[in-house]
Amino acid sequence: MNSTAITKALTLAGFTAIAGISTMIGSAAAHATVTDHGVYARHGVIYIKDGTRTVRLTEDEVSSQPRLSPDGTSITYVHNGTVWVMAADGAGKHQVSDRTGTAPVWSPDGTSITYTAQSCTGAPGTFRVGTDGGTASEPILPAACRDEATPQMGYITDQPGTGPQA
């Protein structure tokens, strides 16, 4: 499948904003494959193939779309509708996106992640965020959203006692 066919397929699927990722982060990352070296999701759980055995990495069943980092040490994935990162052994799980999103893709150098989320226009847009979390996502596409103020969003935590008090 060539670049033109991929762009047309994305446009037909309603993800026109994703088609421009290749110019922002490199064509290799924009055309990532569904499986990354044995990392996969099944029934909402992220797994990794470790030699001859399969290791479960997530405890709950609300995760999808895992992607292994370029250096193979980390995994980005969608957890309960937001983008997260964890070590390849399942440790250090943390949210990095400040909004609901899908289709996370590593930058070629592994220092940032792009993902698709609703943009300022109401249509799908492309956002970039660092791998540590805690920062606002940078709008990449559509270009009209680059100067718009980013809405304030909350972070989901898995630590008891850190959420709002009832």
Helices and strands as residue ranges (DSSP letters): H 3-12, G 16-20, H 21-25, H 27-30, E 39-42, E 45-50, E 53-56, E 63-68, E 74-79, E 82-87, E 94-100, E 102-106, E 112-118, E 124-130, E 138-141, G 143-145
